[in-house]
Amino acid sequence: MNSFDPTKARINGQTEWLAVAVYFLKLGTTAFGGPAAHVALMYDQLVTRKQWLTAQEFLDLNSAANLIPGPNSTELAIHIGYLRAGWRGLLAAGVGFILPAMLIVMALAWLYVEFGATPQADALFYGIQPVIIVIIVQALWLLGRKAIKNAATAIVGVAAFAFYLIGVNELLILLVAGVSIMLIENARNLRNVPPTILFPLTFSLPFTFAAAAFSLPLLFLIFLKIGSVLYGSGYVLLAFLHDEFVQNLGWLTEKQLLNAMAIGQLTPGPVFTTATFIGYILGGVPGALVATLGIFLPAFVFVAITHPILPRLRQSKWFAGLLDGVNVASAGLMAGVTLQLGRAALIDLPTLGIAFVAMTLLFRFRVNATWLIAGGAVTGLLHTALAR
């Protein structure tokens, strides 16, 4: 981590931030496929082609992005912008990467609000929703394989799944899981708990919102909370959204949440722009802007304030243990919400058939998720037309 320093940008930051803005605007407009694809594209273009940074610097920054809550590929972009052009680069990279996706999702949300109740739209989402469940299952499989490292993490993951299903608050689950694995992995060093561990614990304190009427300030606070504590992939976001908007507040139905995830998967850029879609259908353009700001603001803050302590965090066995626990609990939460949403999406033999075909194509032949969603949409339209 000592190989990079944002205060020592190699090229004049007065003009380089424009190049950063242009590149990430383009990436945010064209980068389909989710966080893993975003990271691969950034490596190919910024390390191999443009040589903006070395391979080691890229790996260090990617590790740094995984150490803090929030959307990892977005945080990697912000880190790279910070390295390249200081504070201006930090803002240019983050805003450039998020803005195109936000505008695209807002346009799709407008179409959804205007035409989502039509038979054609119902047919589209009838075929898309089973595919989304399969995509989430694949992400859960990949996350779980990485998160379960030993018997202790396996037990904690299963416990997180069970506690989520009986209604325990997801932040409390993450906190207890993180602390449990941290203590288990560092049982011999319990007398020397480093102060740096207090930072992530502070942002993991559980709090929730009771049922209330819709308001923009409350919408902002909910997404600010989610953006401040969420570890794992964009699909872990589902657990938080389901808990807050479906179970606690009742502002969304399970089908609306699945449709929001479908839109987030279909569009380029960060999957977290699912928040933009939800904000729009709840509060129009102001809701979309407030939700987007709330969920992404912590990423900018965390990148800015953690830079000085990232080398210490990476070397801390205490923090590594906490992160192991949070990651496996995230997989447990994701499994719980997938089960609940699956009941809403897999409602008959045709939807089960769509899911089976999608699973075969995704797991066996690694077909791109965007093509699977398009295929699901076409299948839904054909099924509805033939059923008449």
C-alpha positions as CSV (number, residue, x, y, z in Angstrom):
1,M,0.0,0.0,0.0
2,N,2.9,2.4,0.4
3,S,3.5,2.5,-3.4
4,F,0.7,5.0,-4.0
5,D,0.1,8.5,-2.6
6,P,-2.7,10.7,-3.9
7,T,-0.8,13.8,-2.8
8,K,2.0,13.0,-5.3
9,A,0.0,12.6,-8.5
10,R,2.4,12.0,-11.4
11,I,0.6,14.3,-13.8
12,N,-0.6,17.9,-13.2
13,G,-3.9,17.5,-11.3
14,Q,-5.1,20.8,-12.6
15,T,-5.8,19.2,-16.0
16,E,-5.6,15.5,-15.4
17,W,-8.9,15.4,-13.6
18,L,-10.6,16.1,-16.9
19,A,-9.1,13.0,-18.4
20,V,-10.3,11.1,-15.3
21,A,-13.8,12.5,-15.7
22,V,-13.9,11.6,-19.5
23,Y,-12.7,8.0,-18.9
24,F,-15.1,7.2,-16.1
25,L,-18.0,8.8,-17.9
26,K,-17.3,6.4,-20.8
27,L,-16.9,3.5,-18.5
28,G,-20.1,4.3,-16.6
29,T,-21.9,4.3,-19.9
30,T,-20.6,1.1,-21.4
31,A,-19.5,-1.2,-18.4
32,F,-22.1,-4.0,-18.3
33,G,-21.7,-7.1,-16.2
34,G,-21.4,-6.0,-12.6
35,P,-18.4,-5.3,-10.3
36,A,-16.2,-8.1,-11.4
37,A,-16.5,-6.9,-15.0
38,H,-15.9,-3.3,-14.0
39,V,-12.6,-4.3,-12.2
40,A,-11.4,-6.3,-15.2
41,L,-12.2,-3.4,-17.6
42,M,-10.3,-0.9,-15.4
43,Y,-7.3,-3.2,-15.2
44,D,-7.2,-3.7,-18.9
45,Q,-7.6,-0.1,-19.9
46,L,-5.8,1.8,-17.1
47,V,-2.9,-0.6,-16.3
48,T,-2.3,-2.4,-19.6
49,R,-3.3,0.3,-22.2
50,K,-3.1,3.7,-20.6
51,Q,-0.5,2.9,-18.0
52,W,-2.1,5.3,-15.5
53,L,-0.9,3.1,-12.7
54,T,1.2,-0.1,-12.2
55,A,-0.3,-3.6,-11.6
56,Q,0.8,-3.5,-8.0
57,E,-0.8,-0.1,-7.4
58,F,-4.0,-1.4,-9.0
59,L,-4.0,-4.5,-6.7
60,D,-3.4,-2.4,-3.7
61,L,-6.2,0.0,-4.5
62,N,-8.6,-2.9,-5.2
63,S,-7.7,-4.4,-1.8
64,A,-8.3,-1.1,-0.2
65,A,-11.8,-0.9,-1.8
66,N,-12.7,-4.3,-0.4
67,L,-11.7,-3.2,3.1
68,I,-14.5,-0.6,3.4
69,P,-18.3,-0.8,3.1
70,G,-20.0,0.2,-0.1
71,P,-19.9,-0.5,-3.8
72,N,-16.4,-2.0,-4.4
73,S,-16.0,-1.2,-8.1
74,T,-17.2,2.4,-7.5
75,E,-14.7,2.8,-4.6
76,L,-11.9,1.4,-6.8
77,A,-12.8,4.1,-9.4
78,I,-12.7,6.8,-6.7
79,H,-9.4,5.5,-5.4
80,I,-7.9,5.6,-8.9
81,G,-9.2,9.1,-9.5
82,Y,-7.7,10.2,-6.2
83,L,-4.3,8.7,-7.1
84,R,-4.3,10.2,-10.5
85,A,-5.5,13.8,-9.8
86,G,-6.0,14.3,-6.0
87,W,-9.3,15.6,-4.7
88,R,-10.6,16.7,-8.1
89,G,-9.8,13.3,-9.5
90,L,-11.6,11.6,-6.5
91,L,-14.8,13.5,-7.4
92,A,-14.4,13.3,-11.1
93,A,-14.0,9.5,-11.1
94,G,-16.9,8.8,-8.7
95,V,-19.4,11.2,-10.3
96,G,-18.3,10.2,-13.8
97,F,-18.8,6.5,-13.1
98,I,-22.2,6.9,-11.3
99,L,-23.8,9.6,-13.4
100,P,-24.5,7.7,-16.7
101,A,-26.0,4.8,-14.9
102,M,-28.1,7.0,-12.7
103,L,-29.6,8.8,-15.8
104,I,-30.2,5.6,-17.6
105,V,-32.0,4.0,-14.6
106,M,-34.1,7.2,-14.1
107,A,-35.3,6.9,-17.7
108,L,-36.2,3.3,-17.2
109,A,-37.9,4.1,-13.9
110,W,-40.0,6.7,-15.7
111,L,-41.0,4.0,-18.3
112,Y,-41.8,1.6,-15.5
113,V,-44.0,4.1,-13.6
114,E,-45.8,5.1,-16.8
115,F,-46.2,1.7,-18.4
116,G,-45.4,-0.9,-15.7
117,A,-49.0,-1.8,-15.1
118,T,-49.7,-2.8,-18.7
119,P,-50.1,-6.5,-19.6
120,Q,-46.9,-6.2,-21.8
121,A,-44.9,-5.1,-18.9
122,D,-46.3,-7.8,-16.6
123,A,-45.3,-10.3,-19.3
124,L,-41.8,-9.0,-19.5
125,F,-41.2,-9.1,-15.7
126,Y,-42.9,-12.5,-15.5
127,G,-40.0,-13.9,-17.5
128,I,-37.3,-11.7,-16.1
129,Q,-37.9,-12.3,-12.4
130,P,-36.9,-16.0,-12.4
131,V,-33.7,-15.2,-14.3
132,I,-32.8,-12.6,-11.6
133,I,-33.3,-15.2,-8.9
134,V,-30.8,-17.5,-10.8
135,I,-28.3,-14.6,-11.2
136,I,-28.5,-13.9,-7.4
137,V,-28.0,-17.6,-6.7
138,Q,-24.8,-17.6,-8.8
139,A,-23.5,-14.6,-7.0
140,L,-24.4,-16.2,-3.6
141,W,-22.5,-19.3,-4.7
142,L,-19.4,-17.3,-5.6
143,L,-19.6,-15.2,-2.5
144,G,-20.2,-18.1,-0.2
145,R,-17.2,-20.1,-1.5
146,K,-14.9,-17.2,-0.8
147,A,-16.5,-16.3,2.6
148,I,-16.6,-19.8,4.1
149,K,-13.0,-20.4,5.1
150,N,-13.3,-22.9,8.0
151,A,-15.9,-24.5,10.4
152,A,-16.3,-21.3,12.4
153,T,-17.2,-19.1,9.4
154,A,-19.5,-21.9,8.1
155,I,-21.4,-22.0,11.4
156,V,-21.7,-18.2,11.5
157,G,-23.0,-18.1,7.9
158,V,-25.7,-20.7,8.7
159,A,-26.6,-18.8,11.9
160,A,-26.9,-15.5,10.0
161,F,-29.2,-17.2,7.5
162,A,-31.4,-18.6,10.3
163,F,-31.5,-15.4,12.3
164,Y,-32.5,-13.3,9.2
165,L,-35.4,-15.6,8.5
166,I,-36.8,-15.2,12.0
167,G,-36.6,-11.4,11.7
168,V,-33.4,-10.4,13.5
169,N,-32.1,-7.0,12.3
170,E,-29.5,-7.4,9.6
171,L,-27.1,-4.9,11.1
172,L,-27.1,-6.7,14.4
173,I,-26.4,-10.0,12.6
174,L,-23.4,-8.4,10.8
175,L,-22.1,-6.9,14.0
176,V,-22.3,-10.1,16.0
177,A,-20.9,-12.2,13.2
178,G,-18.0,-9.9,12.6
179,V,-17.1,-9.6,16.3
180,S,-17.5,-13.4,16.8
181,I,-15.1,-14.4,14.0
182,M,-12.7,-11.6,15.0
183,L,-12.5,-13.0,18.6
184,I,-12.3,-16.6,17.5
185,E,-9.4,-15.9,15.1
186,N,-7.5,-13.8,17.6
187,A,-8.3,-15.6,20.8
188,R,-4.6,-15.6,21.8
189,N,-4.4,-11.8,21.5
190,L,-7.5,-10.7,23.4
191,R,-5.5,-8.3,25.6
192,N,-4.3,-6.2,22.8
193,V,-7.3,-5.0,20.8
194,P,-6.1,-2.2,18.5
195,P,-7.9,1.1,18.4
196,T,-8.3,0.8,14.6
197,I,-10.9,-1.8,15.1
198,L,-13.3,0.7,16.6
199,F,-13.7,2.5,13.2
200,P,-15.6,-0.3,11.4
201,L,-17.5,-1.3,14.6
202,T,-18.7,2.3,15.0
203,F,-20.3,2.2,11.5
204,S,-21.9,-1.2,12.3
205,L,-24.0,-0.2,15.2
206,P,-27.5,-1.5,14.5
207,F,-30.4,0.9,14.0
208,T,-33.6,0.6,12.1
209,F,-36.6,2.6,11.0
210,A,-40.2,1.8,12.1
211,A,-43.1,2.0,9.7
212,A,-43.7,5.6,8.6
213,A,-45.2,7.6,5.7
214,F,-42.8,8.2,2.8
215,S,-40.6,11.3,3.0
216,L,-37.4,12.4,1.2
217,P,-35.4,12.9,4.4
218,L,-36.2,9.4,5.6
219,L,-35.4,7.9,2.2
220,F,-32.0,9.7,2.3
221,L,-31.3,8.4,5.8
222,I,-32.2,4.8,4.9
223,F,-29.9,4.7,1.8
224,L,-27.1,6.6,3.7
225,K,-27.3,3.8,6.4
226,I,-27.1,1.1,3.8
227,G,-24.2,2.7,1.9
228,S,-22.4,3.0,5.2
229,V,-22.5,-0.6,6.4
230,L,-22.9,-2.9,3.4
231,Y,-20.1,-5.3,2.7
232,G,-20.1,-7.8,-0.1
233,S,-21.4,-7.6,-3.7
234,G,-24.3,-5.5,-5.0
235,Y,-26.5,-8.5,-4.5
236,V,-26.1,-8.3,-0.7
237,L,-27.9,-5.0,-1.1
238,L,-31.1,-7.1,-1.6
239,A,-31.2,-8.1,2.0
240,F,-31.0,-4.5,3.2
241,L,-33.6,-3.3,0.7
242,H,-36.0,-6.1,1.5
243,D,-35.7,-5.6,5.2
244,E,-36.2,-1.8,5.0
245,F,-38.6,-1.2,2.2
246,V,-40.6,-4.4,2.1
247,Q,-40.7,-5.7,5.7
248,N,-40.2,-2.6,7.9
249,L,-41.8,0.3,5.9
250,G,-44.0,-1.5,3.4
251,W,-43.1,1.0,0.7
252,L,-42.4,-1.7,-1.9
253,T,-43.7,-5.1,-2.7
254,E,-41.4,-8.1,-3.3
255,K,-42.1,-8.0,-7.0
256,Q,-41.2,-4.3,-7.2
257,L,-37.9,-5.1,-5.5
258,L,-37.2,-7.8,-7.9
259,N,-38.0,-5.5,-10.8
260,A,-35.6,-2.9,-9.3
261,M,-32.8,-5.4,-9.2
262,A,-33.6,-6.4,-12.8
263,I,-33.1,-2.8,-13.9
264,G,-29.9,-2.5,-11.9
265,Q,-28.6,-5.6,-13.6
266,L,-29.6,-4.6,-17.1
267,T,-27.9,-1.2,-17.0
268,P,-24.2,-0.4,-17.2
269,G,-22.3,1.0,-14.2
270,P,-22.8,0.3,-10.5
271,V,-25.5,-2.2,-9.4
272,F,-26.2,0.2,-6.5
273,T,-28.1,2.4,-8.9
274,T,-31.0,0.1,-8.0
275,A,-31.4,2.8,-5.3
276,T,-32.0,5.3,-8.1
277,F,-34.9,3.2,-9.4
278,I,-36.4,2.7,-6.0
279,G,-36.1,6.4,-5.3
280,Y,-37.9,7.3,-8.5
281,I,-40.8,5.0,-8.1
282,L,-41.3,6.2,-4.6
283,G,-40.6,9.9,-5.0
284,G,-40.1,10.8,-8.7
285,V,-36.9,12.7,-9.8
286,P,-36.3,14.2,-6.3
287,G,-36.5,10.7,-4.8
288,A,-34.1,9.3,-7.4
289,L,-31.6,12.0,-6.7
290,V,-31.9,11.7,-2.9
291,A,-31.6,7.9,-2.9
292,T,-28.6,8.0,-5.2
293,L,-26.8,10.6,-3.1
294,G,-27.6,8.7,0.1
295,I,-26.2,5.3,-1.0
296,F,-23.1,6.6,-2.8
297,L,-22.0,9.4,-0.5
298,P,-20.4,7.1,2.1
299,A,-18.1,5.7,-0.6
300,F,-16.6,9.1,-1.3
301,V,-16.2,9.7,2.5
302,F,-14.7,6.3,3.3
303,V,-12.1,6.6,0.4
304,A,-11.1,10.0,1.6
305,I,-10.7,9.4,5.3
306,T,-9.3,5.8,5.3
307,H,-6.4,6.4,3.0
308,P,-3.9,7.1,5.9
309,I,-4.9,4.0,7.9
310,L,-5.4,1.5,5.1
311,P,-1.9,0.0,5.4
312,R,-2.5,-0.6,9.1
313,L,-5.9,-2.1,8.4
314,R,-4.6,-4.5,5.8
315,Q,-2.0,-5.8,8.2
316,S,-4.4,-6.0,11.2
317,K,-5.4,-9.6,12.1
318,W,-8.2,-8.1,14.2
319,F,-9.7,-6.3,11.2
320,A,-9.2,-9.3,8.9
321,G,-11.2,-11.4,11.4
322,L,-13.9,-8.8,11.6
323,L,-14.1,-8.7,7.8
324,D,-14.2,-12.5,7.5
325,G,-17.2,-12.6,9.9
326,V,-19.0,-9.7,8.1
327,N,-18.5,-11.4,4.7
328,V,-19.8,-14.8,5.7
329,A,-22.8,-13.2,7.4
330,S,-23.5,-11.2,4.3
331,A,-23.7,-14.5,2.4
332,G,-26.2,-15.8,5.0
333,L,-28.3,-12.7,4.6
334,M,-28.2,-13.0,0.9
335,A,-29.4,-16.6,1.1
336,G,-32.3,-15.6,3.3
337,V,-33.6,-12.9,1.1
338,T,-33.1,-15.1,-2.0
339,L,-35.4,-17.7,-0.5
340,Q,-38.0,-15.1,0.3
341,L,-37.9,-13.4,-3.2
342,G,-37.8,-16.8,-4.9
343,R,-41.3,-17.5,-3.5
344,A,-42.5,-14.3,-5.3
345,A,-40.8,-15.1,-8.6
346,L,-41.1,-18.9,-9.0
347,I,-44.9,-19.1,-8.9
348,D,-45.7,-21.9,-11.4
349,L,-44.2,-24.5,-13.8
350,P,-43.3,-22.0,-16.6
351,T,-41.3,-19.8,-14.2
352,L,-39.6,-22.8,-12.7
353,G,-38.7,-23.9,-16.3
354,I,-37.3,-20.4,-17.1
355,A,-35.2,-20.6,-13.9
356,F,-33.9,-24.1,-14.8
357,V,-32.9,-23.1,-18.3
358,A,-31.3,-19.9,-17.1
359,M,-29.3,-21.8,-14.4
360,T,-28.1,-24.3,-17.0
361,L,-26.9,-21.6,-19.3
362,L,-25.3,-19.5,-16.6
363,F,-23.6,-22.2,-14.6
364,R,-22.7,-24.6,-17.4
365,F,-22.1,-22.3,-20.4
366,R,-21.4,-19.0,-18.6
367,V,-23.8,-17.0,-20.8
368,N,-23.7,-13.3,-20.0
369,A,-26.4,-12.3,-17.5
370,T,-27.6,-9.5,-19.8
371,W,-28.5,-12.0,-22.5
372,L,-30.2,-14.2,-20.0
373,I,-32.4,-11.4,-18.9
374,A,-33.3,-10.5,-22.5
375,G,-34.1,-14.1,-23.1
376,G,-36.3,-14.2,-20.0
377,A,-38.2,-11.1,-21.2
378,V,-38.8,-12.6,-24.6
379,T,-40.0,-15.9,-23.0
380,G,-42.4,-14.0,-20.8
381,L,-43.9,-12.2,-23.7
382,L,-44.3,-15.5,-25.7
383,H,-45.8,-17.3,-22.8
384,T,-48.3,-14.6,-22.2
385,A,-49.3,-14.5,-25.9
386,L,-49.7,-18.3,-26.1
387,A,-51.7,-18.4,-22.9
388,R,-54.4,-16.1,-24.3
